[in-house]
Amino acid sequence: MASFTEPALEKKLCELSNSQQSVQTLSLWLIHHRKHAASIVTVWYRELQKAKSSRKLTFLYLANDVIQNSKRKGPEFAREFENVLLDAILHVSSEADDGCQKPLERLLHIWQERGVYTADFIQQLRIAIDGNVSPREPPEKTTTMSTSLKRSIHQVQEEEDDYPGSYSPRDTSSGPLLADDLIKALQDLENAASGDAAVRQKIASLPQEVQDVSLLEKITDKEAAEQLSKTVDEACLLLAEYNGRLAAELDDRRQLSKMLLEYTQLQKDALSNKEIRLEEYQHKLARVTQVRKELKSHIQSLPDLSLLPNVTGGLAPLPSAGDLFSTD
């Protein structure tokens, strides 16, 4: 990918269209250059303010895609976008047409449902959509929640970023990969995006007009065009969200594959160690069995004490020295 420069980003943002491919392509480019997250968000917000009203919602779709799909790489974008989202939401809701409110609310619902931002911050954004709060005077709780959010995102990044590596059996600082960790990872995939029949049905039920450009010729009045525009916006948001979930699931499955390989290797190593210990104990058992056999043989070779004379009456006194050396 091309190296990052602000002019290059400005050019890409100018070329950004409302298509899913355009949003995702630029999103991947931004995530690749996440070390420039602060500059990226600054340019994004500046270009958002300059964009035409019809394109402002697309900028938010881009931000959504970047925020959700960069979580496993690090918290940079979630943190940087948090600093400008209140201003951006207020700007878009005041500058864009009336049809933008429903897609904006859908975005906030997604962020709250997936735990992207805290409920308090989402509430501030909802108020901003209604134009009842100034972005320059957020509630006093914002700073506290922002700090909490940063801590939460940091913890998620630490726990999820290199998921299999965190439990690597060769990582003595983190401890061995446990069966419980593997079971949990498998259980987490039970509710994966690819199994979400409800969303797939929604996508399958999208009207043909949002997929076939040739059908645009049938639109003959402004009202129908505006209605289709709203439908397309909602379809783009639905598809962007679902694709983000699928990308996350794909990453999870890759990591699970690594976990399975590591766990299999761990079990092979453990089996090898047990076999070595079993062999050692078999040798010890053989030695103890031999000692037992020899001891039993030795016991059998000892005289029978029951055949010795009865000495219950006492032994005769020992001869004195005079008796031993007497010449008589």
C-alpha positions as CSV (number, residue, x, y, z in Angstrom):
1,M,0.0,0.0,0.0
2,A,1.1,3.6,-0.6
3,S,2.8,5.4,2.2
4,F,0.7,7.8,4.3
5,T,0.6,11.6,3.7
6,E,-2.1,14.0,4.5
7,P,-2.5,15.2,0.9
8,A,-2.9,11.5,-0.2
9,L,-5.6,11.0,2.4
10,E,-7.4,14.2,1.3
11,K,-7.4,12.9,-2.3
12,K,-8.7,9.5,-1.2
13,L,-11.5,11.2,0.8
14,C,-12.4,13.4,-2.1
15,E,-12.7,10.2,-4.2
16,L,-14.7,8.3,-1.6
17,S,-18.1,7.2,-2.8
18,N,-21.1,5.7,-1.0
19,S,-20.4,2.2,-2.4
20,Q,-19.4,-0.6,0.0
21,Q,-16.2,-1.3,-2.0
22,S,-15.1,2.3,-1.8
23,V,-15.7,2.5,1.9
24,Q,-14.0,-0.8,2.7
25,T,-11.0,-0.1,0.5
26,L,-10.2,3.2,2.1
27,S,-10.9,1.7,5.5
28,L,-8.3,-1.0,5.0
29,W,-5.8,1.6,3.9
30,L,-6.4,3.7,7.0
31,I,-6.1,0.7,9.3
32,H,-2.9,-0.2,7.6
33,H,-1.6,3.3,8.6
34,R,-3.0,3.2,12.1
35,K,0.2,4.7,13.6
36,H,-1.0,8.0,12.0
37,A,-4.5,7.7,13.6
38,A,-4.4,11.2,15.1
39,S,-3.5,12.8,11.8
40,I,-6.0,10.6,9.9
41,V,-8.9,11.6,12.2
42,T,-8.0,15.3,12.0
43,V,-8.0,15.2,8.2
44,W,-11.2,13.1,8.2
45,Y,-13.0,15.7,10.3
46,R,-11.7,18.6,8.3
47,E,-12.8,17.0,5.0
48,L,-16.1,16.0,6.5
49,Q,-16.9,19.7,7.2
50,K,-16.0,20.6,3.7
51,A,-17.9,17.7,2.0
52,K,-21.2,18.2,0.3
53,S,-24.3,17.4,2.4
54,S,-25.0,14.2,0.3
55,R,-21.5,12.8,1.1
56,K,-21.3,13.5,4.9
57,L,-23.1,10.3,5.9
58,T,-20.5,8.4,3.9
59,F,-17.7,9.8,6.0
60,L,-19.5,8.4,9.1
61,Y,-19.8,5.0,7.3
62,L,-16.1,5.1,6.8
63,A,-15.4,6.0,10.4
64,N,-17.7,3.1,11.5
65,D,-15.8,0.6,9.4
66,V,-12.4,1.8,10.6
67,I,-13.5,1.9,14.3
68,Q,-14.9,-1.6,14.2
69,N,-12.4,-3.4,12.1
70,S,-9.3,-1.8,13.8
71,K,-10.3,-3.0,17.3
72,R,-8.1,-6.0,17.2
73,K,-5.1,-4.1,15.9
74,G,-5.3,-1.5,18.7
75,P,-7.4,1.2,20.3
76,E,-5.9,4.2,18.4
77,F,-8.9,4.9,16.1
78,A,-11.6,4.3,18.7
79,R,-9.8,6.8,21.0
80,E,-9.1,9.4,18.3
81,F,-12.6,9.3,16.8
82,E,-14.1,9.6,20.2
83,N,-12.5,13.0,20.5
84,V,-14.3,14.4,17.4
85,L,-17.5,12.3,17.0
86,L,-19.6,14.6,19.1
87,D,-18.7,17.5,16.9
88,A,-19.0,15.3,13.8
89,I,-22.4,13.9,14.6
90,L,-23.8,17.4,15.4
91,H,-22.4,18.8,12.2
92,V,-23.8,16.0,10.0
93,S,-27.2,16.1,11.7
94,S,-27.4,19.8,11.2
95,E,-26.0,20.0,7.7
96,A,-27.2,16.9,6.0
97,D,-30.8,16.3,4.9
98,D,-33.6,15.0,7.1
99,G,-33.2,11.5,5.9
100,C,-29.8,11.2,7.7
101,Q,-31.3,10.8,11.2
102,K,-32.4,7.2,10.9
103,P,-29.0,6.0,9.6
104,L,-27.3,8.0,12.3
105,E,-29.4,6.4,15.0
106,R,-28.7,3.0,13.4
107,L,-25.0,3.8,13.7
108,L,-25.3,4.6,17.4
109,H,-27.3,1.5,18.0
110,I,-24.6,-0.6,16.4
111,W,-21.9,1.1,18.5
112,Q,-23.8,0.5,21.7
113,E,-24.8,-3.1,20.9
114,R,-21.3,-4.0,20.1
115,G,-19.8,-2.2,23.0
116,V,-17.7,0.2,20.8
117,Y,-18.4,3.1,23.1
118,T,-20.1,3.5,26.5
119,A,-23.8,4.0,26.9
120,D,-23.1,7.5,28.4
121,F,-21.1,8.6,25.3
122,I,-23.7,7.1,23.0
123,Q,-26.4,9.1,24.9
124,Q,-24.4,12.3,24.3
125,L,-24.3,11.5,20.6
126,R,-28.1,10.9,20.5
127,I,-28.7,14.2,22.1
128,A,-26.3,15.8,19.6
129,I,-28.5,14.4,16.7
130,D,-31.5,16.2,18.1
131,G,-29.4,19.4,18.4
132,N,-30.0,19.8,22.1
133,V,-26.4,20.0,23.3
134,S,-23.4,21.9,22.2
135,P,-20.4,19.8,21.3
136,R,-18.1,22.3,23.1
137,E,-20.0,21.8,26.4
138,P,-20.3,18.1,27.0
139,P,-21.6,16.8,30.3
140,E,-19.1,16.7,33.1
141,K,-19.1,12.9,33.0
142,T,-17.5,12.8,29.6
143,T,-13.9,13.0,30.8
144,T,-14.6,10.2,33.3
145,M,-16.2,8.0,30.8
146,S,-13.5,8.7,28.2
147,T,-10.9,7.5,30.7
148,S,-13.0,4.5,31.4
149,L,-13.4,3.8,27.7
150,K,-9.7,4.1,27.1
151,R,-9.0,1.6,29.9
152,S,-11.7,-0.7,28.5
153,I,-10.4,-0.6,24.9
154,H,-6.8,-1.1,26.2
155,Q,-7.9,-4.2,28.1
156,V,-9.8,-5.6,25.1
157,Q,-6.7,-5.0,22.9
158,E,-4.5,-6.8,25.5
159,E,-6.9,-9.7,25.7
160,E,-7.8,-10.1,22.1
161,D,-5.0,-8.7,19.8
162,D,-2.7,-11.8,19.7
163,Y,-5.3,-14.2,21.1
164,P,-3.6,-17.5,20.5
165,G,-0.2,-16.0,21.5
166,S,-1.6,-15.0,24.9
167,Y,-2.2,-18.6,25.7
168,S,0.8,-20.1,23.9
169,P,2.2,-23.1,25.7
170,R,5.6,-21.7,25.0
171,D,4.8,-18.4,26.7
172,T,5.8,-19.1,30.3
173,S,4.7,-15.7,31.5
174,S,1.1,-16.2,30.5
175,G,0.8,-19.9,31.3
176,P,-0.2,-22.8,29.1
177,L,-3.1,-22.9,26.8
178,L,-6.0,-24.4,28.7
179,A,-8.8,-26.5,27.4
180,D,-11.2,-24.0,28.9
181,D,-9.7,-21.2,26.7
182,L,-10.2,-23.3,23.6
183,I,-13.7,-24.3,24.6
184,K,-14.6,-20.6,25.2
185,A,-13.2,-19.6,21.8
186,L,-15.3,-22.4,20.1
187,Q,-18.4,-21.3,22.0
188,D,-17.8,-17.6,21.0
189,L,-18.1,-18.8,17.3
190,E,-21.5,-20.3,17.9
191,N,-23.0,-16.8,17.5
192,A,-20.7,-15.8,14.6
193,A,-21.9,-13.5,11.8
194,S,-22.0,-16.3,9.2
195,G,-24.6,-18.0,11.3
196,D,-26.8,-14.9,11.7
197,A,-29.8,-16.0,9.6
198,A,-31.8,-12.9,10.4
199,V,-29.2,-10.5,9.0
200,R,-28.7,-12.7,5.9
201,Q,-32.4,-12.7,5.3
202,K,-32.5,-8.9,5.6
203,I,-29.7,-8.7,3.0
204,A,-31.5,-11.1,0.7
205,S,-34.6,-9.1,1.0
206,L,-33.0,-5.8,-0.1
207,P,-34.9,-4.4,-3.1
208,Q,-33.3,-5.0,-6.5
209,E,-33.1,-1.2,-7.0
210,V,-30.2,-1.0,-4.6
211,Q,-28.2,-3.5,-6.6
212,D,-29.0,-2.9,-10.2
213,V,-28.0,0.5,-11.6
214,S,-30.1,0.0,-14.7
215,L,-33.3,0.2,-12.7
216,L,-32.6,3.8,-11.8
217,E,-34.1,4.7,-15.1
218,K,-37.5,3.8,-13.7
219,I,-37.3,6.7,-11.2
220,T,-39.3,9.6,-12.5
221,D,-39.8,11.9,-9.6
222,K,-37.8,13.4,-6.8
223,E,-39.8,11.7,-4.0
224,A,-39.0,8.3,-5.4
225,A,-35.4,9.2,-5.8
226,E,-35.1,10.4,-2.2
227,Q,-36.8,7.3,-0.9
228,L,-34.4,5.1,-2.9
229,S,-31.5,7.2,-1.5
230,K,-32.6,6.4,2.0
231,T,-33.0,2.7,1.2
232,V,-29.5,2.6,-0.3
233,D,-28.0,4.4,2.8
234,E,-29.7,1.9,5.1
235,A,-28.5,-1.0,2.9
236,C,-24.9,0.3,2.9
237,L,-25.0,0.6,6.6
238,L,-26.4,-2.9,7.0
239,L,-23.8,-4.4,4.6
240,A,-20.9,-2.4,6.1
241,E,-21.8,-3.7,9.6
242,Y,-22.3,-7.3,8.5
243,N,-19.0,-7.2,6.5
244,G,-17.3,-5.8,9.6
245,R,-18.6,-8.7,11.6
246,L,-17.6,-11.2,9.0
247,A,-14.1,-9.8,8.9
248,A,-13.9,-10.1,12.7
249,E,-15.2,-13.7,12.5
250,L,-12.6,-14.6,9.8
251,D,-9.9,-13.2,12.1
252,D,-11.4,-15.2,15.0
253,R,-11.4,-18.4,12.9
254,R,-7.7,-17.8,11.9
255,Q,-6.8,-17.3,15.5
256,L,-8.8,-20.4,16.6
257,S,-6.9,-22.4,13.9
258,K,-3.7,-21.3,15.5
259,M,-5.0,-22.1,18.9
260,L,-6.0,-25.6,17.8
261,L,-2.5,-26.2,16.3
262,E,-0.9,-25.0,19.5
263,Y,-3.2,-27.0,21.7
264,T,-2.6,-30.1,19.6
265,Q,1.2,-29.6,19.9
266,L,0.8,-29.0,23.6
267,Q,-1.1,-32.3,24.0
268,K,1.6,-34.1,21.9
269,D,4.3,-32.6,24.1
270,A,2.4,-33.6,27.2
271,L,1.9,-37.1,25.9
272,S,5.6,-37.4,25.1
273,N,6.5,-36.3,28.6
274,K,4.0,-38.8,30.1
275,E,5.4,-41.6,28.0
276,I,8.9,-40.8,29.2
277,R,7.7,-40.7,32.9
278,L,5.8,-43.9,32.3
279,E,8.9,-45.6,31.1
280,E,10.9,-44.3,34.1
281,Y,8.3,-45.6,36.5
282,Q,8.2,-49.0,34.7
283,H,11.9,-49.3,35.2
284,K,11.5,-48.4,38.9
285,L,8.7,-50.9,39.2
286,A,11.0,-53.6,37.6
287,R,13.8,-52.7,40.1
288,V,11.4,-52.8,43.1
289,T,10.0,-56.1,41.9
290,Q,13.5,-57.5,41.6
291,V,14.4,-56.3,45.1
292,R,11.2,-57.8,46.4
293,K,12.0,-61.1,44.8
294,E,15.5,-61.2,46.2
295,L,14.3,-60.2,49.6
296,K,11.7,-63.1,49.5
297,S,14.5,-65.5,48.5
298,H,16.7,-64.3,51.2
299,I,14.0,-64.7,53.8
300,Q,13.4,-68.2,52.7
301,S,17.1,-69.1,53.1
302,L,17.1,-68.0,56.7
303,P,17.0,-70.8,59.3
304,D,13.7,-71.8,60.8
305,L,13.7,-70.3,64.3
306,S,11.1,-72.8,65.5
307,L,13.8,-75.5,65.2
308,L,16.2,-73.9,67.7
309,P,16.5,-75.3,71.2
310,N,14.2,-73.9,73.9
311,V,16.0,-71.3,75.9
312,T,13.1,-70.2,78.0
313,G,14.8,-71.6,81.1
314,G,17.8,-69.4,80.6
315,L,21.3,-70.0,79.4
316,A,24.1,-71.6,81.4
317,P,26.5,-69.0,83.0
318,L,29.6,-68.3,80.9
319,P,32.8,-69.8,82.1
320,S,35.1,-67.5,84.2
321,A,38.6,-66.6,83.2
322,G,40.0,-69.0,85.7
323,D,38.0,-71.8,84.2
324,L,39.3,-71.0,80.8
325,F,43.0,-70.9,81.9
326,S,42.9,-73.6,84.6
327,T,45.6,-76.3,84.2
328,D,43.7,-78.8,86.1
